[in-house]
Amino acid sequence: MRTIPEFTNDQLEDIFKETIADYNQKTDAQIDYTVTMNTIAITGNKDSSLISLIQKIGTPYLQNQGMSDEEIKQAKKSAELTGMKFSADEILTMGVSGGTDGSKFLINQPNGFDYTMFGPGNDTMHKDNESLYKPMYFDYIEMYKQLFSEYLK
């Protein structure tokens, strides 16, 4: 489960504890649970210099992908199904709520940090046979090299 800033992990855990205690009291069962990873929701800075730099460095790569009309149609459909905007030639930004393992690095500054999620992918993410095209993989390596060099100056 991924939580949002408005509904914390502790609040969610309290619901689990209460539900399990109630169930165990009403039945002969004795169930329990274990939290294996507790990540907090983080909120980035929408005016981040990092986002601007990603758009500057990444846009030429995006424009040179050479997506077919069918691939563009499919990508647009996938974006629409998730409520996202789509562009075949511009890196768009959007805010999402939820926790990510990135929050482990931002435990002392969960709000407003220059944080973004930017990486290769397609509509196979988090599915069986997740994959991506080799050129995309290598393009992102080059983008990351440029991004780190410029951002960390």
C-alpha positions, 0 to 999 in steps of 0.5 A: 500500500502506498499512503498519501500525506493526508492519511499517514502510515500510522493511521493505516496501521491503526486500522489494521491493528484494530481490524485484526484484534477484532477478528481474533477476538470474534474467531478461533483464529489468531492472525497477525501482520508484519510491516516489511517496509514503512515509507512515508509519502513525500511531496516534491517542489513543482518549480524544481530546477531539477525538473526544468533540467530534466525537461531541457536534457530529455526533450531532444531524446523524446523527440528522437524516439521515432514512435510509430503512429500506433505506438503514439496511439497506445501510449496516449490511451495508456496515459488517458486511462491513468488520468495523465496527459500525453505528449510525444514531443514534450516532457510533461510533469504531474504530481502524484501522491504516494510513498516510494522507496525514495522517501528513505533518502528524504526522511528529514525533508519530506516536503519541497525537496528537489525530488522527481521520478524520471526513468525509462518505461512503458505500459509494461511497468510492474506487470509480468514480462516487464520490459523496455527497448534497448535504445530507451535504456541507453538513452536514459544512461546518457540523459542521467550522465548529463543530468548529474553533471549539470545538476551537481555543478 
